[in-house]
Amino acid sequence: MIPLHRLAHARAGDKGNRLNLALIAHDPAHWRHLAAEVTEEKVLALFAHRGATAVRRYDLPGLGAFNFVVEDVLQGGVNGALNLDGHGKTLSFLLLSMAVRESQE
């Protein structure tokens, strides 16, 4: 097992209480492996402690990327949360800490 950041990088953005996470493979050849490893269920489990209720994954194979939309994870969003990261920008690092199997490709 290796941390996801060895295979990909990520960006995060917010829309109210919804988090957008873009996950981009360092090498597009790893896209299929990442598709198998970074599922909606695993991402939801990773963010469950923050109250996430659902995750949708949008596959972007032409870009070697994915877009994850995580619901109810920002504790109300920038206007309603008392946390220091109401925008969720640092949550991409939480995703990149996820353990995945090393690619055999």
C-alpha positions as CSV (number, residue, x, y, z in Angstrom):
1,M,0.0,0.0,0.0
2,I,1.1,3.5,-0.8
3,P,-0.3,7.0,-0.2
4,L,-2.4,8.2,-3.1
5,H,-0.2,11.3,-3.5
6,R,2.4,9.0,-5.1
7,L,0.1,8.4,-8.1
8,A,-1.9,11.6,-8.3
9,H,-2.4,15.2,-7.3
10,A,-5.6,17.0,-6.3
11,R,-7.4,20.3,-6.2
12,A,-10.3,21.3,-4.0
13,G,-13.1,23.8,-4.2
14,D,-16.4,24.5,-2.4
15,K,-20.0,25.2,-3.3
16,G,-21.8,25.9,-0.1
17,N,-21.7,22.7,2.0
18,R,-20.5,20.7,-1.0
19,L,-16.8,19.9,-1.8
20,N,-15.4,19.4,-5.3
21,L,-12.2,17.4,-5.4
22,A,-10.3,17.0,-8.7
23,L,-8.0,14.0,-8.7
24,I,-5.4,14.0,-11.5
25,A,-3.1,11.1,-12.2
26,H,0.6,12.0,-12.5
27,D,0.8,9.5,-15.3
28,P,-2.4,9.0,-17.3
29,A,-1.5,5.4,-17.7
30,H,-2.5,4.9,-14.0
31,W,-6.0,6.2,-14.6
32,R,-7.6,2.7,-14.7
33,H,-5.8,1.7,-11.6
34,L,-7.0,4.8,-9.8
35,A,-10.5,4.2,-11.0
36,A,-10.5,0.8,-9.3
37,E,-8.8,2.1,-6.1
38,V,-10.5,5.4,-5.4
39,T,-14.2,4.6,-5.4
40,E,-17.2,6.7,-4.2
41,E,-17.5,4.3,-1.2
42,K,-13.9,4.7,-0.1
43,V,-14.0,8.5,-0.4
44,L,-17.2,8.6,1.5
45,A,-15.7,6.5,4.3
46,L,-12.6,8.8,4.3
47,F,-14.8,11.9,4.9
48,A,-17.4,10.3,7.1
49,H,-15.9,11.8,10.3
50,R,-16.7,15.2,8.8
51,G,-20.4,14.4,8.3
52,A,-20.2,13.6,4.6
53,T,-23.5,12.0,3.4
54,A,-22.8,11.1,-0.2
55,V,-20.1,11.1,-2.9
56,R,-20.5,11.2,-6.6
57,R,-17.5,10.5,-8.9
58,Y,-17.3,11.8,-12.4
59,D,-14.8,10.0,-14.6
60,L,-12.6,12.1,-17.0
61,P,-10.5,9.5,-18.8
62,G,-9.4,11.9,-21.5
63,L,-7.7,14.0,-18.8
64,G,-6.5,11.1,-16.7
65,A,-8.7,12.6,-13.9
66,F,-11.8,12.3,-11.8
67,N,-14.1,14.9,-10.1
68,F,-15.5,13.9,-6.8
69,V,-18.5,15.8,-5.3
70,V,-18.8,15.3,-1.6
71,E,-22.0,16.3,0.1
72,D,-22.4,17.9,3.5
73,V,-18.7,17.9,4.3
74,L,-18.0,21.5,5.0
75,Q,-19.9,21.9,8.2
76,G,-22.3,24.4,6.6
77,G,-19.8,26.0,4.2
78,V,-17.8,29.2,4.3
79,N,-20.7,31.3,5.6
80,G,-22.0,28.9,8.2
81,A,-19.0,27.0,9.5
82,L,-16.8,28.0,12.5
83,N,-13.9,25.8,11.3
84,L,-10.7,27.4,10.0
85,D,-11.1,25.9,6.5
86,G,-14.6,26.8,5.6
87,H,-13.7,26.5,1.9
88,G,-12.4,23.0,2.2
89,K,-9.1,23.8,0.3
90,T,-7.0,21.6,2.5
91,L,-9.3,18.6,2.2
92,S,-7.5,17.6,-1.0
93,F,-4.6,16.6,1.2
94,L,-6.9,14.3,3.2
95,L,-7.8,12.6,-0.1
96,L,-4.2,12.3,-1.1
97,S,-3.4,10.6,2.2
98,M,-5.7,7.7,1.3
99,A,-3.8,4.3,1.1
100,V,-4.1,2.6,-2.3
101,R,-2.5,-0.5,-3.8
102,E,0.6,0.3,-5.8
103,S,0.0,0.2,-9.5
104,Q,1.5,-2.7,-11.4
105,E,1.4,-0.8,-14.7
